[in-house]
Amino acid sequence: MSASVAVLHVPGDHGYVDHLTHEGVDGVEVVRLARPDPSRWAPSPALDAGWVEENAALFDVLHLHFGFEGRTPAQLRELTTALRRRGRGLVLTVHDLQNPHLTTQHDHDRLLDVLVPAADEVVTLTPGAADEVERRWSRRPQVVPHPHVAPFEAMTPRPPRSGPRVVGVHLKSLRANLVAGPVLESAAEAVRRLPGTVLRVDVHGEALEPSFPRHDAALSAWLRDAHADGRVDLRVHDRFDDEELFGYLRELDVSLLAYGHGTHSGWLELCHDLGVPVVAGHVGYLHQQQRLEQVDLLDPQALAAALDRAAAAGPGTAADAGSRAAQRRRVAQAHRDLYLRVVSQVAPHGAAGPRVDA
């Protein structure tokens, strides 16, 4: 017989969560809650204290990553109280000390003020983020690096490309942390200084619709004008699926991240996996995740130099699948050990211990 800790991840349907386990690292049973409508985002029911009271038998540990911005501090206090009452552990991974989906951070800070002190264990991805958590809440998180994003089979050498160098900026649906207009104006000027270089800008079609909540009329007009006069190569389309996204990134010589705030970046990890050089501003702790060029994005001269350095190396070397697989095993082992530690601490005071598989 062997103890197996049942871990309910929130959210459960995310690539990061998928890569926290590894074949051969036993002792963790992942519990997933199906979304009623997979095409629409909605807060996990597991963030509700009443749901926890009724469904505590499904899991031993709730591992919260993100997606809790729709809750209030009072609701999260009720959630942590319900977990304690039912003898269930809480693990919090601090992905975002600054929420990239929010313009101001006051509300996000208030939620972290509840969750960080209440969690049985706190995890984050970089030493810098761990230092900040410790300064703010007097808790030292365990640092476990971000695992791979691309599947191992996609980590193949990038063949040399002919034609102009391509600097890509993907605006997606204008997430709140983008400084799109100012960065694009600076990037267009920077690329003008680099002969044989094209600035490609991708954006989801919904973001250009006036009815879209984050629509920016001035930005839309600039994009149309810049495309018309050749300053940018504008591509408007729906959201990429995974294969389309990988294909897009392989067409770039540099991925330019127009972030104004944030903490960590899954996009940076994906670019590392596929061998795409990245240029970004001095944001969060990206520099402790993977190698990149960091620069003042609003200084066209400095940005041009950074783009040139990033592109000059030629097609980047994709991540070594073996190294990423070994890292994933270490990540899985670290999480398994953490979950077992949480259960050993919580179970004696609560309703139940870890389940046992015959």
Protein Blocks (a to p, Z undefined) as FASTA:
>chain_A
ZZddddddddfbbfklmmmgcehiahiacdddddfblmbccddfklpmklmmmmmmmpmb
dcdfbhplmpcfklmmmmmmmmmmnopacddddfblbdfkbfbfklmmmmmmmmmmmpmb
dcdfbfklmmmmmmmnopacdddddddfbdfklmccddddedjddddddekjopakbcfk
lmmmmmmmmmmmmghiacdddddfklmpmklmklcfklmmmmmmmmmnopaccddddddd
fklmmmmmmmpfbdcdfbfbdjbdfklmmmmmnopacddddehjllmmpgcddddfklmk
lmmmmmmmmmmnopaddddfklmmmmmmmmmmmmmmmmmmmmmmmmmmmmbdcdddZZ
